[in-house]
């Protein structure tokens, strides 16, 4: 609250400043126009050196005329020389305490700077209180319009003002001496710290009357740099957090829609088996059954899944793809089902899972064989009931999602080995589709190669044409990495032509197959073992969706596989 007028106002703020003056030699008649011009009832009398000699009031003038004095009488004979004065920097309260109708206001050099009369006092007091009252009403209206809670404290931490918002956040805000709630205890501690350090401080309370609130206390200093006030502002973060969560969820859903719209619908397939498979995928778009697509890594399982989505009634909905092999197992559940705020360490905000993002669309579960057993149970329940619960959540979330599962592993073998749940296998294997490897689709190799060459030519502004011999080399190679390996090869070919113009070494990489000498005839036992180990590593890495998946297939730890890859200088992008 602003200080009262008598505490802050000075005499110079309420006096009649720069008054018109007369000299002792002036006549009484000279005072009349001064009274009239300024609406005053007294005139200060100064000598030629500007020193105060007296004061002539209307009362004194009238009294003199009644006693027989004429208007030509010198003022020196009538003026009142019993003067009361006050300094211009004295407080308003000091002036009010003097029982005088009028007084002269002097500076510290005893020069006249103004006159203070009862009339001016009353007028100024009235205006001051009106202004303070108006200011308080305006301040009250403005602060109550603020979305933040506000408390204004004096220099000792006594509350002077509170707005309505802070009372909704801290109902016991008037009881600073004996705080009853944990929130009020935290605020009181922050206030004491601010008063002691003269520095602003903030604290975040996760639970403050059912809300998440940030409290900030800022010190305000007077002209002498002494602490004058402390202002507490309380920002309700609950709505901000909710909006951030909604924005994040909307961003993920938008990304899913964009992925669905940006994925190319052009499919290159000249092989009869592949064409039949794509025709069947198009027909499957008319139903909502779960589909299990099997095939080697890089064979084109995603293309078939995309074809199903693009021919379904869900083609205008989100398309979400999640690769179970690239996500650590302890994060797979959070990624699929989402989580509520505070459900585990680091869960500072709620987040929707991929199943929710894919609502009214399609979820492509790639490498579903890499999913751990506890998560398989939860996925099975979600598929059967169409309802999920976020981690740490109690509210059921109903879903309308089509699942297309993909894997390069033999799930039936995994069922027999008890590494994949039998009930989930049959729940996913409603409609099985098998994608043939590229080595069984010779008709597709050259069209795909030409397509990739055209794409990378545009990307790197380097156009390359293959000779008949080079095309024959492509057809003879077995392409163990399937379409993905073919795409990588064509990109490597384009870059080699761009950088040096010599692509011979790139072509040699696919002609070495079958041409290498038998290491058993030319190498020691140690070298043969090393060569065999490298072959095992390369085969596992080619067939697995991830390095972690390759380590499981080889029966070694993830760390061991990484060390072996460094020993053999094997670089992969998984």
Secondary structure, DSSP 8 states (H G I E B T S, - for coil): ----HHHH-BHHHHSEES---B-TTSBTHHHHHHHHHHT-SEEEEE-TT--EEEEEEHHHHHHHHHTT--TTSBGGGT-B----EEETTSBHHHHHTS--SEEEEE-TTS-EEEEEEHHHHHHHHHHHHHHHHHHHHHHHHHHHH-SSEEEEEETTS-EEEE-HHHHHH-TTTT--TT--SHHHHHHHHHHHHHHHHTS-EEEEEEEETTEEEEEEEEEEE-TTS-EEEEEEEEEE-HHHHHHHHHHHHHHHHHHHHHHHHHS-------SHHHHHHHHHHHHHTTS---EEEE--TTSSHHHHHHHHHHTSTTTTS-EEEEETTTS-HHHHHHHHHEE-TTSSTT--S-EE-HHHHTTTSEEEEETGGGS-HHHHHHHHHHHHHSEE--BT--S-EE---EEEEEESS-HHHHHHTTSS-HHHHHHHTTEEEE---GGG-HHHHHHHHHHHHHHHHHHHT------HHHHHHHHHS--TTHHHHHHHHHHHHHHHHHHTS--HHHHHHHH-TTTS--HHHHS-HHHHHHHHHHHHHHHHHHHSSSHHHHHHHHTS-HHHHHHHHHHTT-----
